[in-house]
Structures are given as structure tokens and as C-alpha cells.
Amino acid sequence: MFDMFRIGRWLSSSNEINRLSGVKAIASRNRNEISFKRRDLDILIGLLGDPSEIVRNEVVDALCEKKIDVQDHLATTLKCPNPLARLAAAKALSKLADKCTLTSASIDALAQAMGTSDDDLTFCVAETLIQLRDKRGVHALARLANKRCVEPLIMALTHFDCQEAAEALGAIGDIRAVESLLKALETNRRIAMQKEDGGNVRTCTAIDNATAIEKALVRLGAAFPKPNLEAGARKDPVKNSKEALRESILYEVGPGNMQLAERSRILALGQGAVPILIDLFRNPSTPNGDINQAVVADALIEFSKQGDKEAYAFIKQIALGRIPLCASWGREALEIIQQHFAWLGVDPAKDA
């Protein structure tokens, strides 16, 4: 058995390996105890702020071996000024959540910790809260809205109310979410179609979930089947696919889009998008305003660069003034196309 004098020397050492040995020694001397000796627990909690990640991880593992008295100390550490200690405490509570039920005080302390400007801490806590099906975790990741939020938000799609998770995934724009969104859409549509429960909360929530998921898929440029709401009606997957493709394009080029869309999203829809883009350019008026012809022109140029003859022929007609332009975006669309032909060194009037 290690004596405290030796352990103290290890822990006060500037050598990372010595401090690691000290943590292991404390864990070893408490292994057969129901809970940590108070002095040992205080030492371990203090070491959550150790500058070495290896030491901090070892402390987390040691603390998670005991379930009694640890949670309150970790919850308190979440409020300390040391960011390393706060993050280590959050990781410890996350690990404990896999082993036991967290107290309501610990969960609330986790939620309050997300109020800091520390994104790493917020992400760690939010993951834990989503695992516990606490909506505050989804709220936090929706605010962060970056690529590493995708996987925990995908997990949140299985929650009773997944609208905010779906909206966040649509905003982030990572195609990794498409498959899970499609599965969640199918599940929520199935619940929404159940007749026996009519307008109960579960059915209404499923309808709202499905609507949010559909919007997210549109933002991601992913086609999805329309719901078959009429009893006995035959599904038309081809028609549904075209409608979904049109909706995806409308999201990118619609009246609300005041700037050029991200080309990769439109191009990812494939050459099937070209006839729809041409139709939208020819008929730009919608109840909410004009289609952004400049965005459509930019997309058609990109498809023409890929060798799409229909797209090239149409932008040439625009350059020659043979296609009507809307008042709001027509001049900008024409300038984009003229610049493209100037860059190619091609005169549309002489191009056979």
C-alpha cells in the first residue's frame, strides 16, 4: 500500500508520469471502499485542473469508479474558473451517466455550464444532455451549429420532439445527416398517419417533426417522397422525386435568396436540375416575389461547364437577349452570363 507521503511527492512533481502514478495510487487505495476517503476525493477533484490531459483523463476514470458523493463535487467544479477543470468535470459526469442515474442537481449544473463562451465545454455537456433526452442539449448545439454537432443532433432525431434538431441539421448543411433525416421522416409520418389517436399530442408532434425534417432535407438538397395522405391512393415515386427536386432548387434560388447559392448544393442535385432551372428562369414570378435569376444563371453556367448542352444553349440565348429578364434580378443575371462568355473568349452571336 502506498503511503500518503510518497503519493504527495508524486502529485507535487512537475513530471507528468509521477503525477499520473499518484492518481493511480489514490484510486488503488480506495478500490475496496464504497466511497472515496474525503481527503482523497478532495485531491482528485483538485487534479481535474491538471495541465496534463493524460492526468486529467486518469482522474476522470478514477472518479467514475465511485458513484457515491462524486456527483455533487463534480457539479460544483463546473462552476470553477479553470476551463480545464470544468471540461474534465463535464466529461466525468458524462461518463457517470452511462453507469448510473444523474441527480437533477447534476443535470441542472451541466445545463448551466453551457452558458459560458467555452465551445468545447458546451459541446461536451450538450452531448450528455442529448443522451439524457434533455432538450437543453439540442438548444445548445443549434446555437453552435458546426460540423461536429452533426452526430449528436442525429441522435436527437429519435427524441419525441425533434424539430429543433432537424432544423439545426438543415442549417449546418452536412450531407451525413440525410440518411438519418429520411429515417426520422418515415417514422414520424407513420405516427402522424395513425388514425386512432386523431389529434393527440403524439400525433400532432409527429406532424410538426415531419414538416421540420422535410425543410431540412430541402436545405440539404436531398430528394424525399411526398406523403401519401389519401387512403388507397397510389404512390408515384417519379412524380414525388421531381417535386422534391424542384423544392430543393426553389430553396436555393427562391425570392428569399439575396446572394449566389452554394454551387455544390445545386450541382449535387445532378443534371436533372437543369430543366427545372430553365423553367424557373423563364417563369420567375412567384406569390412571394421573383425567382433570383442571377442565382439560376450562375447554376446553369456551372452545369454548362460540366458539358450539359441544354444549359449551355439556354445561357447563350440569354446572352443574345432572346429570353425575358425580370426587373429585380435580370440585369445581374445577364452580367454574370456576359462575364462568363468573355472569360471563355466566345461571342455568343458567332458561336455555332
C-alpha positions in Angstrom: 0.0 0.0 0.0 1.3 3.5 -0.9 1.8 5.9 1.9 0.4 9.5 1.6 3.9 10.9 1.9 5.0 9.1 -1.3 1.7 9.9 -3.1 2.1 13.6 -2.1 5.6 13.7 -3.6 4.3 12.2 -6.8 1.4 14.6 -7.1 3.5 17.7 -6.4 6.1 16.6 -9.1 6.4 18.6 -12.3 6.8 15.3 -14.1 3.5 14.1 -15.7 4.3 10.4 -15.2 4.8 10.9 -11.5 1.5 12.8 -11.1 -0.2 10.0 -13.1 1.3 7.4 -10.7 -0.1 9.5 -7.8 -3.6 9.4 -9.2 -3.4 5.7 -9.8 -2.1 5.2 -6.2 -5.1 7.1 -4.8 -7.5 5.0 -6.9 -5.8 1.8 -5.7 -6.0 2.7 -2.0 -9.8 3.4 -2.4 -10.6 0.4 -4.6 -12.3 -1.6 -1.9 -14.2 1.3 -0.4 -17.8 2.2 -1.1 -16.8 5.8 -1.4 -13.6 7.8 -1.5 -11.9 8.9 1.7 -12.7 12.6 1.9 -9.1 13.7 1.7 -8.5 11.6 -1.4 -11.7 12.8 -3.0 -10.6 16.4 -2.5 -7.2 15.7 -4.0 -8.8 14.1 -7.1 -11.3 16.9 -7.6 -8.4 19.4 -7.4 -6.5 17.4 -10.0 -9.3 17.9 -12.6 -7.5 21.1 -13.5 -4.1 19.5 -14.0 -2.3 20.9 -17.1 -1.8 17.3 -18.5 -4.7 15.8 -20.4 -3.4 12.3 -19.6 -3.5 13.1 -15.9 -7.0 14.7 -16.1 -8.3 11.6 -18.0 -6.9 9.3 -15.4 -8.6 11.4 -12.7 -11.9 11.2 -14.5 -11.6 7.4 -14.8 -10.8 7.1 -11.1 -13.7 9.3 -10.0 -16.1 7.3 -12.2 -15.3 4.2 -10.3 -17.4 5.5 -7.4 -21.0 6.7 -7.6 -21.4 8.0 -4.1 -20.6 11.6 -3.2 -18.8 12.2 -6.5 -21.6 14.0 -8.4 -22.0 16.9 -6.1 -18.3 17.6 -6.2 -18.3 17.4 -10.0 -21.3 19.7 -10.3 -19.5 22.3 -8.1 -16.4 22.0 -10.2 -18.4 23.0 -13.3 -18.6 26.5 -11.8 -14.8 26.9 -11.1 -12.8 29.4 -13.1 -10.3 26.8 -14.5 -11.6 25.8 -18.0 -9.6 22.6 -17.9 -11.3 21.5 -14.7 -14.7 22.4 -15.9 -14.3 20.3 -19.1 -12.9 17.4 -17.1 -15.8 17.6 -14.7 -18.3 17.6 -17.6 -16.5 14.5 -19.1 -16.7 12.7 -15.7 -20.5 13.4 -15.4 -20.9 12.2 -19.0 -19.2 9.0 -18.2 -21.2 8.6 -15.0 -24.4 9.0 -16.9 -23.6 5.7 -18.6 -23.2 4.0 -15.3 -25.9 5.5 -13.0 -28.7 8.0 -12.9 -27.5 11.6 -12.6 -29.2 13.7 -9.9 -31.4 16.5 -11.0 -28.9 18.9 -9.4 -26.1 17.5 -11.6 -28.1 17.8 -14.7 -29.1 21.4 -14.0 -25.4 22.2 -13.2 -24.5 20.7 -16.6 -27.1 22.9 -18.4 -25.9 26.0 -16.6 -22.3 25.3 -17.6 -23.3 25.8 -21.3 -23.8 29.5 -20.6 -20.1 30.1 -20.9 -18.2 31.0 -24.1 -16.3 27.7 -24.0 -17.4 25.8 -27.1 -15.6 22.7 -26.1 -17.4 22.6 -22.7 -20.8 23.4 -24.3 -20.4 20.6 -26.9 -19.4 18.0 -24.2 -22.3 19.0 -22.0 -24.8 19.1 -24.8 -23.8 15.6 -25.9 -24.6 14.4 -22.4 -27.9 16.2 -22.2 -29.0 14.8 -25.5 -28.1 11.3 -24.3 -30.4 12.1 -21.3 -33.1 13.3 -23.7 -32.9 16.8 -22.2 -33.9 19.4 -24.8 -31.4 21.9 -23.5 -28.6 19.9 -25.2 -30.3 20.4 -28.6 -30.8 24.1 -27.9 -27.1 24.5 -27.3 -26.0 22.6 -30.4 -28.5 24.5 -32.5 -26.7 27.7 -31.4 -23.2 26.2 -32.1 -24.3 24.8 -35.5 -21.0 23.5 -36.7 -19.9 20.2 -38.3 -19.0 18.4 -35.0 -22.6 18.9 -33.8 -24.0 16.7 -36.6 -23.7 13.3 -34.9 -25.3 14.2 -31.5 -28.0 16.1 -33.4 -28.6 13.0 -35.4 -29.1 11.1 -32.1 -31.6 13.7 -31.1 -33.8 12.9 -34.2 -35.0 9.8 -32.2 -36.5 12.1 -29.5 -40.2 12.7 -29.1 -39.8 16.3 -30.3 -37.0 16.5 -32.9 -38.0 19.7 -34.7 -35.1 21.8 -33.4 -32.6 19.0 -34.2 -33.8 18.7 -37.7 -33.7 22.5 -38.2 -30.2 22.7 -36.9 -29.0 19.8 -39.2 -30.6 21.7 -42.2 -28.8 24.9 -41.2 -25.4 23.1 -40.8 -25.7 21.6 -44.2 -23.8 18.4 -43.7 -24.9 15.6 -46.0 -24.1 13.0 -43.4 -27.4 13.8 -41.8 -29.5 12.9 -44.9 -29.9 9.2 -44.3 -30.9 9.7 -40.6 -33.3 12.5 -41.6 -35.0 10.3 -44.1 -35.5 7.5 -41.5 -36.8 10.0 -39.0 -39.2 11.4 -41.6 -40.6 7.9 -42.3 -41.0 7.2 -38.6 -42.8 10.5 -37.9 -45.0 10.2 -41.0 -46.1 6.7 -39.8 -47.0 8.1 -36.4 -48.8 11.0 -37.9 -50.9 8.7 -40.1 -52.3 6.7 -37.2 -56.0 7.3 -37.2 -57.0 6.0 -33.8 -55.3 8.8 -31.8 -56.6 11.6 -34.0 -55.3 14.9 -32.7 -53.5 13.8 -29.6 -50.1 15.4 -28.6 -48.1 12.5 -30.0 -49.7 12.7 -33.5 -49.5 16.5 -33.6 -45.9 16.5 -32.6 -45.1 13.9 -35.3 -46.7 16.1 -37.9 -44.6 19.1 -36.8 -41.5 16.9 -36.7 -42.1 15.7 -40.3 -42.6 19.2 -41.5 -39.3 20.3 -39.9 -37.4 17.3 -41.3 -38.8 17.9 -44.8 -37.5 21.5 -44.7 -34.1 20.3 -43.5 -33.9 17.8 -46.4 -34.8 20.6 -48.8 -32.0 22.7 -47.4 -29.6 19.8 -47.9 -30.7 19.3 -51.5 -32.0 15.8 -50.8 -35.0 14.3 -52.6 -37.6 12.7 -50.4 -41.0 11.1 -51.2 -44.2 13.1 -50.6 -46.6 11.7 -48.1 -49.5 9.6 -49.4 -52.3 11.2 -47.4 -55.3 9.8 -49.4 -56.5 6.3 -48.4 -55.9 3.9 -51.3 -54.0 6.4 -53.4 -51.2 5.0 -55.4 -47.7 6.4 -54.7 -45.9 8.0 -57.7 -42.2 7.9 -56.7 -41.1 9.5 -60.0 -43.5 12.5 -59.6 -42.6 12.8 -55.9 -38.9 12.8 -56.7 -39.3 15.6 -59.3 -41.4 17.7 -56.9 -38.8 17.2 -54.2 -36.1 18.2 -56.6 -38.0 21.4 -57.6 -38.5 22.2 -53.9 -34.8 21.8 -53.2 -33.9 24.1 -56.1 -36.5 26.6 -55.0 -34.9 26.8 -51.6 -31.6 27.8 -53.2 -32.9 30.2 -55.9 -36.2 31.4 -54.3 -37.1 35.1 -53.6 -35.6 34.9 -50.2 -32.1 34.2 -51.6 -30.4 37.5 -51.9 -27.0 36.1 -52.9 -25.5 33.4 -55.1 -26.3 29.9 -53.7 -23.6 27.5 -52.7 -22.9 25.9 -56.1 -22.1 22.5 -54.7 -25.6 22.0 -53.4 -27.3 22.7 -56.7 -24.7 20.7 -58.6 -25.2 17.8 -56.2 -28.8 17.5 -57.4 -27.5 16.3 -60.8 -28.3 17.2 -64.4 -32.0 16.6 -63.7 -31.9 20.0 -62.1 -31.2 21.8 -65.5 -34.8 21.6 -67.0 -36.2 22.9 -63.7 -33.7 25.7 -63.5 -34.5 26.7 -67.1 -38.3 26.7 -66.4 -37.7 28.8 -63.3 -35.7 31.3 -65.3 -38.4 31.5 -67.9 -41.2 31.9 -65.3 -39.6 33.8 -62.4 -42.8 35.1 -60.8 -44.0 33.5 -57.5 -46.5 34.7 -54.9 -43.6 35.7 -52.7 -41.6 37.6 -55.4 -39.4 36.9 -58.3 -37.0 33.9 -58.5 -33.4 35.1 -58.3 -32.5 34.8 -61.9 -28.8 35.6 -61.1 -28.6 32.5 -58.9 -30.2 30.4 -61.6 -27.9 31.8 -64.3 -24.9 31.0 -62.1 -26.1 27.4 -61.6 -26.7 26.9 -65.3 -23.2 28.2 -66.1 -21.7 25.6 -63.8 -23.7 22.8 -65.4 -22.6 24.1 -68.9 -19.0 23.8 -67.7 -19.7 20.2 -66.9 -20.7 19.7 -70.6 -24.5 20.0 -70.3 -25.6 21.1 -73.8 -29.1 22.2 -72.7 -27.7 24.5 -70.1 -25.1 26.0 -72.5 -27.7 26.6 -75.2 -30.0 28.3 -72.8 -27.4 30.7 -71.3 -26.4 31.5 -74.9 -30.0 32.5 -75.6 -30.0 34.7 -72.5 -26.7 36.4 -73.7 -28.3 37.1 -77.1 -31.3 38.8 -75.4 -33.8 36.2 -76.5 -35.0 35.3 -73.0 -37.1 37.8 -71.0 -35.5 39.1 -67.8 -37.3 40.1 -64.6 -36.9 43.6 -63.3 -35.4 42.6 -60.0 -32.6 40.2 -60.9 -32.5 40.1 -64.8 -29.7 42.7 -65.2 -27.4 40.9 -62.7 -28.1 37.5 -64.4 -27.2 39.0 -67.8 -24.0 40.5 -66.5 -22.9 37.1 -65.0 -23.5 35.3 -68.3 -21.7 38.0 -70.3 -18.7 37.8 -68.0 -18.7 34.0 -68.4 -18.6 34.3 -72.2 -15.9 37.0 -72.0 -13.9 34.7 -69.8 -14.3 31.9 -72.4 -13.4 34.3 -75.2 -16.6 33.4 -77.1 -19.0 35.7 -78.9 -22.5 34.1 -78.4 -23.7 35.6 -81.7 -20.9 33.9 -83.7 -20.9 30.6 -81.7 -22.4 27.9 -83.9 
